[in-house]
Amino acid sequence: MDPVEALRETAFWLERERASSYRVEAFRKAAAALADLTAEDVAERAGAGALARMKGLGPRTITVVEQSLAGEVPTYLADLRERNTEPLAEGGAELRALLRGDLHSHTDWSDGGSPIDEMARAAAWRGREYQAITDHSPRLTVANGLSRERLEVQLEVIADVNVSDPGVTLLTGIEVDILDDGALDQDDDLLARLDVVVASVHSKLRMDSGAMTRRMVAAVSNPHTDVLGHCTGRLVEGSRGTRKQSQFDAEQVFRACADHGVAVEINSRTERQDPPDELIDLANELGCLFSIDTDAHAPGQLDFLDHGAERAAARGLDPDRIVTTWPLERLRDWLSR
């Protein structure tokens, strides 16, 4: 098999398993080091023993390259494939099969780990019809949030990737920070140019309930907002530790979502599991739309949809109320409402 594709696929499965970033990065760097070489060039360097002198390659990645060039599925990759034959979640298989895309993902333009074209390749490989690129907004400096100027350049890059026909439609977007007063952290005219705006609270998560409610209602009432991201901000596991959910009047917030046609995100990251089950039930009772999203920061995390589908199915949500089950044309109609 192609050695670059073997390296990329190896990294994908490691990310899917939530392996250490150090292990994943080794394979991503090796793939990047070889990406601009022809297959003949790679084979020539391997035959001359020159791969070890290339920056970004080490013993394990060289073994993957050499076994690929020999016409074999590399042993390391074969083992990963065998370990990853099952879905990540036990339930929700029927709903998962209905999901056509994902409205929340990050690239190396902000705090993700891979370039836009790499995310596109993985999304196409995993059967996506569409994939939104929603890197962070300027105020979130810790996540390398995009200034207006950088976001404008990113829009051109996404357009170029779409022209190259990666097998999936990339949607332009942003995960925009909800400011303390409920305003959105980017210029209105630029937000109007984007396909998808996910609005999320990332700061002052312990704000007084009344103030947080007003903040969130203002954000979802903004005509540019399409999705309310990880609404409670909680963390229930993972390397960042745990964090209690924000306090707000969920009925007021979800009524505003329903009134303005804003989808409540079911965030598929296991460390978030956001919203909690009881809030999914409340949003459902109030007639909200939902968006099952990965919040992926790497290609291998695109399979996290399995977790979101399991939770949504367990709460008995109508698939037609989940916008990420909709075909692209219907989705675009809603986004342009």
C-alpha positions as CSV (number, residue, x, y, z in Angstrom):
1,M,0.0,0.0,0.0
2,D,1.0,3.6,-0.3
3,P,3.4,4.4,2.6
4,V,2.1,7.9,3.2
5,E,-1.5,6.6,3.4
6,A,-0.3,3.8,5.7
7,L,1.2,6.4,8.0
8,R,-1.9,8.6,8.0
9,E,-4.2,5.7,8.6
10,T,-2.0,4.5,11.5
11,A,-2.2,8.0,13.1
12,F,-6.0,8.0,12.5
13,W,-6.5,4.7,14.5
14,L,-4.3,5.9,17.3
15,E,-6.3,9.1,17.6
16,R,-9.5,7.1,17.6
17,E,-8.1,5.1,20.5
18,R,-7.1,8.4,22.2
19,A,-3.5,7.4,22.3
20,S,-0.9,9.9,23.5
21,S,-0.3,12.9,21.2
22,Y,3.4,12.0,21.1
23,R,2.7,8.6,19.5
24,V,0.2,10.1,17.0
25,E,2.5,13.0,16.1
26,A,5.3,10.6,15.2
27,F,3.2,9.1,12.3
28,R,1.7,12.4,11.2
29,K,5.2,14.0,11.0
30,A,6.5,11.0,9.0
31,A,3.6,11.2,6.6
32,A,4.3,15.0,6.1
33,A,8.0,14.3,5.5
34,L,7.2,12.0,2.6
35,A,4.1,13.6,1.3
36,D,5.8,15.6,-1.4
37,L,7.9,12.7,-2.7
38,T,6.8,10.4,-5.5
39,A,6.5,6.7,-4.7
40,E,9.6,6.1,-6.7
41,D,11.5,8.6,-4.6
42,V,10.4,7.0,-1.4
43,A,11.4,3.5,-2.7
44,E,14.8,4.8,-3.8
45,R,15.5,6.3,-0.5
46,A,14.4,3.2,1.4
47,G,16.6,1.0,-0.8
48,A,19.6,3.3,-0.1
49,G,18.9,3.3,3.6
50,A,18.4,7.0,3.5
51,L,15.1,7.2,5.3
52,A,16.8,7.2,8.7
53,R,18.6,10.4,7.8
54,M,15.3,12.2,7.0
55,K,13.8,14.5,9.6
56,G,10.6,13.2,11.0
57,L,11.2,9.5,10.5
58,G,12.2,7.0,13.2
59,P,12.5,3.2,13.5
60,R,8.8,2.5,13.9
61,T,7.7,4.8,11.1
62,I,10.4,3.5,8.8
63,T,9.2,-0.1,9.4
64,V,5.7,1.0,8.3
65,V,7.1,2.6,5.2
66,E,9.3,-0.4,4.3
67,Q,6.5,-2.9,4.8
68,S,4.2,-0.8,2.7
69,L,6.7,-0.6,-0.1
70,A,7.0,-4.4,0.1
71,G,3.3,-4.7,-0.8
72,E,2.3,-5.7,2.8
73,V,-0.1,-4.1,5.2
74,P,2.3,-3.0,7.9
75,T,2.1,-5.1,11.0
76,Y,1.6,-2.2,13.3
77,L,-1.3,-0.9,11.1
78,A,-2.8,-4.4,10.8
79,D,-2.9,-4.7,14.6
80,L,-4.6,-1.3,14.9
81,R,-7.2,-2.2,12.3
82,E,-8.0,-5.4,14.2
83,R,-8.4,-3.5,17.4
84,N,-10.8,-0.9,15.8
85,T,-13.3,-3.1,14.0
86,E,-16.2,-2.2,16.4
87,P,-18.0,1.1,16.8
88,L,-16.8,3.2,19.7
89,A,-20.2,2.9,21.4
90,E,-22.5,0.0,21.9
91,G,-25.8,1.7,21.2
92,G,-27.2,4.1,18.7
93,A,-26.1,2.2,15.6
94,E,-29.3,2.9,13.6
95,L,-29.1,6.7,14.3
96,R,-25.3,6.7,13.6
97,A,-26.0,5.3,10.2
98,L,-28.3,8.3,9.5
99,L,-25.8,11.0,10.3
100,R,-24.5,12.7,7.2
101,G,-22.0,15.2,8.7
102,D,-20.6,17.2,11.5
103,L,-20.9,20.9,12.3
104,H,-18.0,21.3,14.8
105,S,-14.4,20.5,14.2
106,H,-11.0,22.1,14.6
107,T,-7.7,22.2,12.6
108,D,-4.2,23.3,13.1
109,W,-5.3,26.9,12.4
110,S,-6.4,27.0,16.0
111,D,-5.9,24.2,18.6
112,G,-6.4,21.2,16.3
113,G,-3.6,18.9,15.3
114,S,-4.0,18.6,11.5
115,P,-4.3,20.7,8.4
116,I,-7.7,21.4,6.7
117,D,-7.0,19.1,3.8
118,E,-6.1,16.2,6.2
119,M,-9.4,16.7,8.0
120,A,-11.2,16.7,4.7
121,R,-9.5,13.4,3.5
122,A,-10.4,11.7,6.8
123,A,-14.0,13.0,6.7
124,A,-14.5,11.7,3.2
125,W,-12.9,8.3,4.1
126,R,-15.4,8.1,7.0
127,G,-18.3,8.7,4.8
128,R,-19.2,12.3,5.6
129,E,-21.3,14.2,3.1
130,Y,-20.3,17.4,4.8
131,Q,-17.8,18.6,7.4
132,A,-17.8,22.0,9.0
133,I,-14.4,23.6,9.9
134,T,-15.1,25.7,13.1
135,D,-11.8,26.9,14.5
136,H,-11.9,29.2,17.5
137,S,-12.5,33.0,17.6
138,P,-10.0,35.7,18.5
139,R,-10.5,36.1,22.3
140,L,-9.6,32.5,22.9
141,T,-5.9,33.2,22.6
142,V,-5.0,30.0,24.5
143,A,-6.5,28.1,21.5
144,N,-4.8,30.3,18.9
145,G,-8.2,31.8,18.0
146,L,-8.5,33.3,14.5
147,S,-8.3,37.0,13.9
148,R,-10.5,38.5,11.2
149,E,-7.6,38.5,8.9
150,R,-6.6,34.9,9.5
151,L,-10.2,33.7,9.1
152,E,-10.6,35.5,5.8
153,V,-7.5,33.6,4.6
154,Q,-8.9,30.3,5.9
155,L,-12.1,30.9,3.8
156,E,-9.9,31.0,0.7
157,V,-8.1,27.8,1.7
158,I,-11.4,25.9,2.3
159,A,-12.6,27.1,-1.1
160,D,-9.5,25.7,-2.7
161,V,-9.8,22.4,-0.9
162,N,-13.5,22.1,-2.1
163,V,-12.4,22.8,-5.7
164,S,-9.9,20.0,-5.4
165,D,-12.9,17.7,-4.7
166,P,-11.8,15.8,-1.6
167,G,-15.0,13.7,-1.6
168,V,-16.7,15.7,1.1
169,T,-18.1,19.3,1.1
170,L,-16.3,21.4,3.6
171,L,-18.5,24.0,5.3
172,T,-16.9,27.3,6.4
173,G,-17.5,28.1,10.1
174,I,-16.3,29.2,13.5
175,E,-16.7,28.2,17.1
176,V,-17.3,31.7,18.3
177,D,-16.8,32.6,21.9
178,I,-19.9,34.0,23.7
179,L,-18.7,37.2,25.4
180,D,-19.7,38.2,28.9
181,D,-22.6,40.3,27.6
182,G,-23.8,37.6,25.1
183,A,-22.2,39.2,22.1
184,L,-20.3,37.0,19.6
185,D,-16.5,37.3,19.3
186,Q,-16.3,38.1,15.6
187,D,-17.4,40.9,13.3
188,D,-21.1,40.6,12.1
189,D,-20.2,41.0,8.4
190,L,-17.7,38.1,8.6
191,L,-20.1,35.9,10.5
192,A,-22.7,36.5,7.8
193,R,-20.2,35.0,5.2
194,L,-19.8,31.7,7.1
195,D,-21.9,28.6,6.6
196,V,-22.0,27.6,10.3
197,V,-21.6,29.5,13.5
198,V,-21.3,27.5,16.7
199,A,-21.6,29.7,19.7
200,S,-20.0,28.5,23.0
201,V,-19.1,29.8,26.4
202,H,-15.4,29.3,27.2
203,S,-14.8,31.8,30.0
204,K,-16.3,32.7,33.4
205,L,-18.1,29.4,33.5
206,R,-18.9,30.0,37.2
207,M,-20.9,33.2,36.4
208,D,-24.0,33.8,38.4
209,S,-27.0,31.8,37.1
210,G,-29.0,34.9,36.2
211,A,-26.1,36.6,34.3
212,M,-25.2,33.3,32.5
213,T,-28.8,32.9,31.4
214,R,-29.0,36.4,30.0
215,R,-25.6,35.8,28.3
216,M,-26.7,32.6,26.6
217,V,-30.1,33.8,25.6
218,A,-28.5,36.9,24.0
219,A,-26.1,34.6,22.1
220,V,-28.7,32.2,20.7
221,S,-31.0,35.2,19.8
222,N,-28.3,36.5,17.6
223,P,-29.3,35.9,14.0
224,H,-25.9,34.6,13.1
225,T,-25.9,31.7,15.7
226,D,-26.8,28.3,14.3
227,V,-25.6,25.9,17.0
228,L,-25.3,26.3,20.8
229,G,-22.1,24.4,21.6
230,H,-21.4,22.3,24.7
231,C,-23.9,24.3,26.7
232,T,-22.9,23.5,30.3
233,G,-19.1,23.5,29.8
234,R,-18.8,20.6,32.1
235,L,-15.9,18.0,32.1
236,V,-16.6,14.5,33.5
237,E,-13.3,12.8,32.7
238,G,-10.0,13.1,30.9
239,S,-6.6,14.7,31.3
240,R,-8.0,18.1,32.1
241,G,-9.7,16.8,35.2
242,T,-13.4,17.3,35.9
243,R,-15.4,20.5,36.0
244,K,-18.9,21.2,37.3
245,Q,-21.5,22.4,34.8
246,S,-22.4,26.1,34.5
247,Q,-25.6,27.2,36.2
248,F,-28.3,28.8,34.1
249,D,-32.0,28.7,33.5
250,A,-32.0,25.9,31.0
251,E,-35.7,26.3,30.1
252,Q,-35.2,30.0,29.2
253,V,-32.1,29.2,27.1
254,F,-33.7,26.2,25.3
255,R,-36.9,28.2,24.6
256,A,-34.8,30.8,23.0
257,C,-33.1,28.1,20.9
258,A,-36.4,26.7,19.8
259,D,-37.8,30.2,19.0
260,H,-34.8,31.1,16.9
261,G,-34.2,27.7,15.2
262,V,-30.8,27.2,16.9
263,A,-29.7,23.6,17.3
264,V,-28.6,22.4,20.7
265,E,-25.3,20.6,20.3
266,I,-24.9,17.0,21.6
267,N,-21.1,17.1,22.0
268,S,-19.7,13.7,21.3
269,R,-16.5,14.0,23.3
270,T,-16.4,11.6,26.1
271,E,-14.9,14.1,28.5
272,R,-17.8,16.4,27.9
273,Q,-21.0,14.3,27.5
274,D,-22.7,17.7,27.2
275,P,-25.6,18.4,27.7
276,P,-26.3,16.0,30.5
277,D,-29.2,13.6,29.9
278,E,-31.8,15.6,31.8
279,L,-31.0,18.7,29.7
280,I,-31.3,16.8,26.5
281,D,-34.7,15.7,27.6
282,L,-35.7,19.2,28.5
283,A,-34.5,20.6,25.1
284,N,-36.5,17.8,23.4
285,E,-39.6,18.6,25.3
286,L,-39.3,22.3,24.4
287,G,-39.1,21.4,20.7
288,C,-35.4,22.2,20.0
289,L,-33.4,21.0,17.1
290,F,-30.2,19.1,17.8
291,S,-26.8,18.8,16.2
292,I,-24.7,15.7,17.0
293,D,-21.1,16.9,16.6
294,T,-17.6,15.5,17.3
295,D,-15.8,18.7,18.3
296,A,-12.9,16.8,16.7
297,H,-9.4,18.2,17.1
298,A,-7.8,15.5,15.0
299,P,-8.9,13.2,12.1
300,G,-9.2,10.1,14.2
301,Q,-11.6,11.9,16.5
302,L,-14.2,12.2,13.7
303,D,-15.4,8.7,14.8
304,F,-16.5,10.2,18.1
305,L,-19.9,10.6,16.4
306,D,-20.6,7.1,17.7
307,H,-20.7,8.4,21.3
308,G,-23.1,11.2,20.4
309,A,-25.4,8.9,18.5
310,E,-25.6,6.5,21.4
311,R,-26.6,9.3,23.8
312,A,-29.2,10.8,21.4
313,A,-30.7,7.4,20.7
314,A,-30.9,6.6,24.4
315,R,-33.0,9.8,24.9
316,G,-35.4,8.8,22.1
317,L,-34.7,11.8,19.9
318,D,-36.5,12.0,16.6
319,P,-33.8,11.7,13.9
320,D,-35.6,14.3,11.8
321,R,-35.0,16.9,14.7
322,I,-31.2,16.2,14.4
323,V,-29.9,18.6,11.7
324,T,-26.8,16.4,11.1
325,T,-29.1,13.7,9.7
326,W,-30.2,16.1,7.0
327,P,-28.9,16.0,3.4
328,L,-26.7,19.0,2.5
329,E,-29.4,20.9,0.5
330,R,-31.8,20.8,3.4
331,L,-29.1,21.7,5.9
332,R,-28.1,24.7,3.8
333,D,-31.7,25.9,3.7
334,W,-31.8,25.8,7.5
335,L,-28.4,27.5,7.8
336,S,-29.5,30.4,5.6
337,R,-32.8,30.8,7.4
